[in-house]
Amino acid sequence: MSAEYTDNMPNPSRRIAPAIALFFVAPLVAEFLLGDLPIKLLGALIVLAPMYGGGAVLVREVARCAGKGWPTILVLAFAYAVFEEAFTTQTLFNPNYLHLNLHLLEPAYIAALGIGIWWTVFVLTLHTVWSISVSIALVESLVPESASLPWLGPIGLTTDAILFALGAVASTAMEIRQDHFMASTRQFVVAAIICIVAIGTAFLFPGNSKPRFPGRVPGPWLLGFGALVAGSIFLVVPQKWAWGAVAIYAALDVAAIAMIGVFSNRPEWGPQHRLGLAGGAALAYAWHAFIQRPAVGAAAPGLRIGNAIFAAGLIVLLIFAARRTSSATSG
């Protein structure tokens, strides 16, 4: 470790705090802000945090320890998404997940692969973008001075990896106990290959480097509005559109990757722009929760109160993060 790197590292107590925050923010975004779980099940964080939070922290720390930036984080987030949905919940392959009669695999179903393309693209995007990447961006915006640095040392990273592994094992065991479904060996092998290739590809991207292209960057508010609109469209496209929905998802994903790829390589790009994107995407989850059919229980008035509380919590977090990033930029 270089002297310069050591000098720029925040003290240990300030490093571990954002890691702990991310450990809990990730499941809050993934399940509660989305509207899948009601506030009365907030205690489920004990079960959800090791899987979601442990995964988010692991993705971020591995990327930051390697000196990598957001392209690496996004691809590792995709690997996490495949791991969770192929091995832990097996929703990519289960035609009747938890016997809920959701018909997730029927739209755009490909028999040879045993998957529904609509659900595959939809759920992998949810985890890649919201569960992992948005959660990381929100917490990094709270500590802009250490956003590109590792937060955990070897002991902390090992502890997180163990918690993530335990969470994955526990979650898988509970899913199998409730459903008794098991994907085929071929499906598991293909999913494992995709995970390995994604992880290997993630580290081919260059590390944090100076902007390479000239040009202006839209303001954070405009980027946030664009992320809100794009995220909202993604969430409201009807499942019954099948291949039409897949085409819309693909167009949104490609457009977002292209736009961010161009703007993030310009001199004006900074932490406020990343916060704008993450905030807009998170707000799409927040408003959509009010029309979301919960995975557990009915859409009772109490549920909507919980949705309002989580949305308000997000707004408070965004205000505080905006002040932090603004102060860091002006300083």
MOTA-V490796 format. One record per residue. N is the residue number from 1. PHI is phi as a letter, one per 20 degrees, with the letter a starting at -180 (* if undefined). OMEGA is omega in radians with two decimals (none if undefined). D_FIRST is the distance of its C-alpha to the first C-alpha in Angstrom with 1 decimal. Layout:
N:PHI:OMEGA:D_FIRST ; N:PHI:OMEGA:D_FIRST
This chain:
1:*:-3.07:0.0 ; 2:f:3.12:3.8 ; 3:f:-3.13:6.7 ; 4:f:-3.14:8.5 ; 5:f:-3.12:6.7 ; 6:f:-3.12:6.9 ; 7:f:-3.08:10.4 ; 8:e:-3.11:11.5 ; 9:f:3.03:11.0 ; 10:f:-3.10:14.5 ; 11:f:-3.03:15.5 ; 12:g:-3.10:15.8 ; 13:f:3.13:19.5 ; 14:e:3.08:19.3 ; 15:f:-3.04:16.7 ; 16:f:-3.12:19.0 ; 17:g:3.12:22.1 ; 18:f:3.09:21.7 ; 19:f:3.10:20.7 ; 20:f:3.11:24.0 ; 21:g:3.14:25.9 ; 22:f:3.13:25.0 ; 23:g:-3.12:26.0 ; 24:d:3.12:29.5 ; 25:f:-3.09:29.7 ; 26:g:3.10:29.5 ; 27:f:3.10:32.5 ; 28:f:3.10:34.4 ; 29:f:-3.01:34.1 ; 30:f:-3.02:34.7 ; 31:d:-3.03:37.8 ; 32:e:3.09:39.1 ; 33:f:3.09:38.6 ; 34:f:-3.13:39.9 ; 35:n:3.11:43.0 ; 36:f:-3.11:42.9 ; 37:c:3.13:42.9 ; 38:f:-3.09:44.9 ; 39:f:3.14:43.7 ; 40:f:3.10:45.7 ; 41:d:-3.11:43.3 ; 42:g:3.10:40.3 ; 43:f:3.12:39.9 ; 44:f:3.08:38.9 ; 45:g:3.13:35.4 ; 46:f:3.14:34.9 ; 47:e:-3.03:35.5 ; 48:f:-3.04:34.1 ; 49:f:3.13:30.7 ; 50:g:-3.13:29.1 ; 51:f:-3.10:30.0 ; 52:f:-3.10:29.6 ; 53:f:3.10:27.1 ; 54:f:3.11:25.1 ; 55:f:-3.13:25.1 ; 56:f:3.12:24.2 ; 57:f:-3.13:21.2 ; 58:f:3.11:20.1 ; 59:g:-3.09:20.7 ; 60:f:-3.07:18.7 ; 61:f:3.11:15.7 ; 62:f:3.13:15.5 ; 63:f:-3.09:15.9 ; 64:f:3.10:13.4 ; 65:f:3.11:10.6 ; 66:e:-3.14:11.6 ; 67:m:-3.09:11.6 ; 68:e:-3.11:15.4 ; 69:d:-3.01:18.3 ; 70:f:3.05:21.7 ; 71:g:3.11:23.3 ; 72:f:3.14:20.9 ; 73:f:-3.11:21.7 ; 74:f:-3.12:25.4 ; 75:f:3.06:25.6 ; 76:f:3.07:23.8 ; 77:f:3.08:26.3 ; 78:f:3.10:29.1 ; 79:f:3.08:28.0 ; 80:g:-3.11:28.1 ; 81:g:3.12:31.5 ; 82:f:3.14:32.9 ; 83:g:-3.09:31.7 ; 84:f:-3.02:33.4 ; 85:e:3.12:36.6 ; 86:e:-3.03:37.1 ; 87:d:-3.05:36.1 ; 88:e:3.13:36.2 ; 89:e:-3.12:39.1 ; 90:m:-3.12:40.4 ; 91:f:3.13:42.0 ; 92:f:-3.03:41.5 ; 93:d:-3.05:44.1 ; 94:e:-3.10:46.2 ; 95:f:3.12:49.5 ; 96:b:-3.05:50.3 ; 97:g:3.13:47.1 ; 98:l:3.12:48.1 ; 99:l:-3.12:51.7 ; 100:e:3.14:51.4 ; 101:l:3.14:53.3 ; 102:e:3.12:50.9 ; 103:l:-3.05:51.5 ; 104:f:-3.05:47.9 ; 105:e:-3.05:48.2 ; 106:f:3.13:51.7 ; 107:f:3.12:50.8 ; 108:l:-3.11:49.9 ; 109:f:3.07:50.0 ; 110:d:-3.03:49.3 ; 111:f:-3.08:51.1 ; 112:f:-3.14:49.5 ; 113:d:-3.11:46.0 ; 114:m:3.14:47.2 ; 115:c:2.99:45.4 ; 116:d:-3.08:46.4 ; 117:f:3.12:44.6 ; 118:g:-3.10:45.3 ; 119:f:-3.12:43.6 ; 120:g:-3.13:40.7 ; 121:f:-3.09:39.8 ; 122:f:-3.02:40.5 ; 123:f:3.11:38.5 ; 124:f:3.08:35.5 ; 125:f:3.12:35.3 ; 126:g:-3.09:35.7 ; 127:f:-3.11:32.7 ; 128:f:-3.06:30.5 ; 129:e:-2.97:31.4 ; 130:e:-3.02:32.4 ; 131:g:-3.05:31.2 ; 132:d:-2.98:27.5 ; 133:f:3.13:26.8 ; 134:f:3.14:29.1 ; 135:f:3.12:27.8 ; 136:f:-3.11:24.2 ; 137:f:3.14:25.2 ; 138:f:-3.10:27.4 ; 139:f:3.09:24.9 ; 140:f:3.13:22.2 ; 141:f:3.09:25.0 ; 142:f:-3.13:25.4 ; 143:c:-3.05:21.9 ; 144:g:-3.13:21.4 ; 145:f:3.13:18.8 ; 146:c:-3.05:16.3 ; 147:f:-3.10:18.0 ; 148:d:-3.11:15.3 ; 149:d:3.04:12.4 ; 150:f:3.09:12.1 ; 151:d:-3.05:14.5 ; 152:d:3.01:14.2 ; 153:e:-3.12:12.0 ; 154:g:-3.12:13.0 ; 155:f:3.13:16.3 ; 156:f:-3.13:17.2 ; 157:f:3.10:16.6 ; 158:f:3.11:18.6 ; 159:f:3.13:21.2 ; 160:f:3.13:21.6 ; 161:f:3.11:21.9 ; 162:f:3.12:24.6 ; 163:f:3.11:26.4 ; 164:f:3.13:26.5 ; 165:f:3.12:27.9 ; 166:f:3.11:30.4 ; 167:f:3.13:31.4 ; 168:f:3.14:32.0 ; 169:f:-3.13:34.0 ; 170:f:-3.14:36.1 ; 171:f:3.13:36.7 ; 172:f:-3.13:37.8 ; 173:f:3.13:40.1 ; 174:f:3.14:41.7 ; 175:f:-3.12:42.3 ; 176:f:3.13:43.9 ; 177:f:-3.11:46.0 ; 178:e:-2.98:47.4 ; 179:d:-3.10:47.9 ; 180:m:3.11:48.1 ; 181:e:3.07:47.1 ; 182:b:3.12:45.1 ; 183:f:-3.13:44.0 ; 184:f:3.11:44.9 ; 185:g:3.14:42.7 ; 186:f:3.14:42.6 ; 187:f:3.10:41.3 ; 188:f:-3.11:38.5 ; 189:f:3.13:37.5 ; 190:f:3.12:37.6 ; 191:f:3.12:35.5 ; 192:f:3.12:32.9 ; 193:f:3.13:32.8 ; 194:f:3.11:32.3 ; 195:f:-3.10:29.4 ; 196:f:3.13:27.7 ; 197:f:3.14:28.4 ; 198:f:-3.14:27.2 ; 199:f:3.11:23.8 ; 200:f:3.14:23.4 ; 201:f:-3.09:24.6 ; 202:g:-3.06:22.2 ; 203:e:3.04:19.2 ; 204:e:3.12:21.3 ; 205:f:3.11:21.0 ; 206:f:3.11:18.8 ; 207:f:3.11:15.9 ; 208:g:-3.10:16.6 ; 209:c:3.13:18.6 ; 210:f:3.11:21.2 ; 211:g:-3.04:24.8 ; 212:d:-3.02:26.7 ; 213:c:3.09:30.3 ; 214:f:3.08:32.7 ; 215:p:-3.14:34.8 ; 216:e:3.10:35.4 ; 217:c:3.07:34.1 ; 218:g:3.14:36.5 ; 219:f:-3.14:36.0 ; 220:g:3.14:34.3 ; 221:f:3.13:37.7 ; 222:f:3.08:39.0 ; 223:f:3.12:36.1 ; 224:f:3.11:36.4 ; 225:f:3.11:40.2 ; 226:f:3.11:39.6 ; 227:f:3.10:37.2 ; 228:f:3.14:39.9 ; 229:f:-3.12:42.6 ; 230:f:3.12:40.8 ; 231:f:3.14:39.7 ; 232:f:3.10:43.2 ; 233:f:-3.14:44.8 ; 234:g:-3.04:42.6 ; 235:f:-3.05:43.6 ; 236:d:3.10:47.3 ; 237:f:-3.08:48.1 ; 238:f:3.09:50.7 ; 239:g:-3.06:49.9 ; 240:f:3.09:53.4 ; 241:f:3.03:52.5 ; 242:l:-3.08:50.7 ; 243:f:3.06:49.9 ; 244:f:3.09:50.4 ; 245:f:3.12:47.8 ; 246:f:3.14:45.4 ; 247:f:3.12:46.1 ; 248:f:3.10:45.4 ; 249:g:-3.11:42.1 ; 250:f:3.14:41.0 ; 251:f:3.13:42.1 ; 252:f:-3.13:40.2 ; 253:f:-3.12:37.0 ; 254:f:-3.14:37.2 ; 255:f:-3.13:38.1 ; 256:f:3.14:35.2 ; 257:f:-3.13:32.7 ; 258:f:-3.11:34.3 ; 259:f:-3.12:34.5 ; 260:f:3.12:31.0 ; 261:f:3.13:29.7 ; 262:f:-3.04:31.7 ; 263:f:-3.08:31.1 ; 264:f:3.10:27.4 ; 265:d:3.09:27.0 ; 266:d:-3.02:29.0 ; 267:g:-3.06:27.9 ; 268:f:-3.06:29.6 ; 269:f:-3.13:27.8 ; 270:b:-3.09:25.8 ; 271:f:3.12:25.2 ; 272:f:3.11:29.0 ; 273:f:3.09:29.9 ; 274:f:3.10:27.7 ; 275:f:3.11:29.3 ; 276:g:3.12:32.7 ; 277:f:-3.12:32.3 ; 278:f:-3.14:31.1 ; 279:f:3.11:33.7 ; 280:f:3.12:36.5 ; 281:f:-3.14:35.7 ; 282:f:3.12:35.5 ; 283:f:3.06:38.8 ; 284:f:3.04:40.4 ; 285:g:-3.03:39.7 ; 286:f:-3.11:41.0 ; 287:f:-3.10:44.4 ; 288:f:3.12:44.9 ; 289:g:-3.10:44.6 ; 290:f:3.08:48.0 ; 291:d:-3.13:49.7 ; 292:f:3.01:47.5 ; 293:e:-3.08:49.3 ; 294:f:3.11:47.3 ; 295:f:-3.14:46.4 ; 296:c:3.09:47.8 ; 297:n:-3.13:51.0 ; 298:e:-3.13:53.2 ; 299:e:-3.13:52.6 ; 300:e:3.13:54.2 ; 301:g:3.13:54.1 ; 302:f:3.11:51.7 ; 303:f:-3.11:49.2 ; 304:f:3.03:49.4 ; 305:f:3.08:48.8 ; 306:f:3.09:45.6 ; 307:g:-3.14:44.7 ; 308:f:3.14:45.4 ; 309:f:3.14:43.2 ; 310:f:3.10:40.2 ; 311:f:3.12:41.0 ; 312:f:3.09:41.2 ; 313:f:3.10:37.9 ; 314:f:-3.13:36.3 ; 315:f:3.09:37.9 ; 316:f:3.12:36.7 ; 317:f:-3.12:33.1 ; 318:f:3.12:33.5 ; 319:f:-3.13:35.0 ; 320:f:3.13:32.3 ; 321:f:3.12:29.6 ; 322:f:3.11:31.5 ; 323:f:-3.14:31.6 ; 324:f:-3.12:27.9 ; 325:f:3.12:27.0 ; 326:f:3.12:29.8 ; 327:f:3.14:28.6 ; 328:f:-3.13:25.1 ; 329:f:-3.13:26.6 ; 330:f:3.14:29.1 ; 331:f:none:26.7
